[in-house]
Amino acid sequence: MQKTALILIQQQITQRVEECMELACKGLQRQFAMPTIKFNQRGKIAGSARLHLNELRFNPVLLMDNVEHFLSDVVPHEICHLISFQLFGRVRPHGKEWQALMVELYGIKPHPYHAMDVSKVTGKKFSYRCSCGPVELSIRRHNKVVRKQQQYRCLKCGTQLVAAY
C-alpha cells in the first residue's frame, strides 16, 4: 500500500513539474527543456535542483507527509532554480533573480527554506561541548572529527568542540 501511494504521489509531482514548466515557458515566452525528475533526495532537504544536469531531486520521506506543500511550493521553488540558472547563469541561489521568478511565474512569496517536520529524516546526533555548553553534531561531522579531517568551533563562544562521551 505504501509503495503504491508513493508511486501515485510521484506521478502527481511529475505532473506538477510539467505544469510549472509550461507556465514558465508561457510566462517568459521561451522554451525550457523538461528536467529529469528523481525521488532520491536524502536528509532534511525537501528538494534540490542540479543546475548543470537540468535535474530535480525530491525527498520521498518528506514528500509522503507533505504532498500539498510539495505541489504548491517545493516544485515551483526548485524549478525557479533551474530557470534562474538558464536565464542568468550562476547567481545567488535565493537571490533577486530567483525571488522575482517565484513571484512573477507562480505568485508565490519566496522562502529559501521549508518549515516541514523533519523528525523522520533527522539522523543520529553526537554530543560535544564547548565553553558555553553542549552542542550536537551530525553523524557526518562527528565522523570527520573522528577521522581527524575537521575540527569544529562553537558559533557562540568560538572555542573548539570536544566530544562529550
C-alpha positions in Angstrom: 0.0 0.0 0.0 2.8 2.4 1.0 4.7 1.8 -2.3 1.6 2.3 -4.4 0.7 5.5 -2.6 4.3 6.8 -3.2 4.1 6.0 -6.9 0.8 7.9 -7.2 2.3 10.9 -5.4 5.4 10.8 -7.5 3.1 10.9 -10.6 1.4 14.0 -9.1 4.8 15.7 -8.6 5.8 14.8 -12.2 2.6 16.3 -13.5 3.1 19.4 -11.4 6.6 19.8 -12.7 5.2 19.7 -16.2 2.5 22.3 -15.4 5.1 24.6 -13.8 7.5 24.3 -16.7 4.6 25.1 -19.1 3.8 28.2 -17.0 7.4 29.2 -17.2 7.6 28.8 -20.9 4.4 30.8 -21.4 5.3 33.5 -18.9 8.8 34.0 -20.2 7.9 33.4 -23.8 10.8 30.9 -24.1 11.3 27.2 -24.3 12.9 25.3 -21.5 13.8 21.6 -21.6 11.9 19.4 -19.2 14.1 18.4 -16.3 14.9 14.9 -15.2 12.9 14.1 -12.1 14.3 11.9 -9.3 13.0 10.9 -5.9 16.3 10.3 -4.2 16.9 13.4 -2.1 18.0 12.5 1.4 18.3 14.2 4.7 16.3 17.3 5.7 16.3 18.8 2.3 12.9 18.7 0.6 14.2 19.2 -2.9 17.2 20.3 -4.9 18.0 21.4 -8.4 21.1 20.2 -10.1 21.6 23.1 -12.4 24.1 21.7 -14.9 22.2 18.4 -15.2 18.8 20.1 -15.5 17.6 17.7 -12.8 15.2 18.0 -9.9 15.5 15.7 -6.8 12.8 15.3 -4.3 12.8 13.7 -0.8 10.4 10.8 -0.8 10.1 10.7 3.0 9.2 14.4 3.4 7.0 14.1 0.3 4.8 11.4 1.8 3.9 13.6 4.7 3.7 17.0 2.9 2.2 16.3 -0.6 0.3 19.6 -0.8 3.3 21.7 0.3 5.4 20.0 -2.3 2.8 20.6 -5.0 2.2 24.3 -4.1 5.7 25.4 -3.0 8.6 22.9 -3.3 8.1 22.1 -7.0 7.9 25.8 -8.2 10.8 26.6 -5.8 13.1 24.1 -7.4 12.0 24.9 -11.0 12.8 28.5 -10.4 16.4 27.5 -9.5 16.7 25.7 -12.9 15.1 28.6 -14.8 17.2 31.2 -13.0 20.4 29.3 -13.9 19.3 29.0 -17.6 18.4 32.7 -17.8 21.1 34.3 -15.7 23.9 31.8 -15.3 25.4 31.3 -11.8 23.7 33.6 -9.4 23.0 33.5 -5.7 20.7 30.5 -5.0 17.9 32.5 -3.4 18.9 35.9 -4.8 16.8 38.6 -6.5 16.6 36.6 -9.8 15.2 33.5 -8.2 12.8 35.6 -6.0 11.5 37.5 -9.0 10.7 34.3 -10.8 8.9 32.9 -7.8 6.6 35.9 -7.7 6.2 36.6 -11.4 5.7 33.0 -12.6 3.9 31.4 -9.7 2.7 34.2 -7.5 4.4 32.6 -4.5 6.1 34.6 -1.8 9.7 33.3 -1.9 11.1 31.4 1.1 14.5 29.9 0.9 13.8 27.2 3.4 10.9 24.9 4.3 9.4 24.5 7.7 8.3 20.9 7.5 8.7 18.4 10.3 12.0 16.7 9.7 11.9 14.3 12.7 11.6 11.2 10.4 14.7 12.2 8.5 16.9 13.6 11.2 19.9 11.4 11.7 21.7 10.4 14.9 23.3 13.3 16.8 26.5 13.2 18.8 27.2 15.2 21.9 30.1 17.7 22.1 30.8 20.5 24.4 32.4 23.9 24.4 32.9 26.7 27.0 29.3 27.7 26.9 27.6 24.3 27.0 26.6 21.2 25.0 26.5 21.1 21.2 25.0 18.4 19.0 26.9 17.3 15.8 25.5 15.3 12.9 27.0 11.9 12.2 28.8 13.3 9.1 30.5 16.0 11.2 31.2 13.6 14.0 32.9 11.1 11.6 35.1 13.9 10.2 36.2 14.7 13.8 36.9 11.0 14.5 39.0 10.7 11.2 40.8 13.9 12.2 39.7 15.6 9.0 38.0 18.5 10.6 37.7 20.4 13.9 34.7 22.5 14.8 34.3 25.6 16.9 31.2 26.8 18.8 29.4 29.5 16.9 28.7 31.4 20.1 31.9 31.3 22.1 34.4 30.3 19.4 36.1 27.5 21.4 36.9 24.2 19.8 34.2 21.5 20.3 35.3 18.4 22.3 33.5 15.1 22.4 31.3 14.8 25.5 31.5 11.0 25.7 
